[in-house]
Amino acid sequence: MAREVKAKKRCCGSTPRCKRCGVVLKRLTKAGLAERRDRRLYVVEHVPKKRMKKVRAR
């Protein structure tokens, strides 16, 4: 099941990174788990928990 996610304007610097952080969404796109629709809009497929943990790491 895919869902639309709007990226945050700026990274807050927390550890681990937020799920809506632009860096996380870009990493998911490179892994083939998300698709970029617009400048800040992404369509994210279901991401396994271990994969999300790896993507959110600083």
HUMOZI-V207054 format. One record per backbone hydrogen bond with DSSP energy under -0.5 kcal/mol. CO is the residue of the C=O (numbers start at 1). NH is the residue of the N-H. If there is no record, write none. Layout:
CO/NH + CO/NH
This chain:
3/44 + 5/7 + 5/42 + 18/21 + 20/8 + 21/25 + 22/26 + 23/27 + 24/28 + 25/29 + 26/30 + 27/31 + 28/33 + 28/34 + 29/32 + 33/45 + 35/43 + 40/7 + 41/37 + 41/38 + 42/5 + 42/44 + 43/35 + 44/3 + 46/48 + 48/52 + 49/53 + 50/54 + 51/55 + 52/56 + 53/57 + 54/57 + 56/17
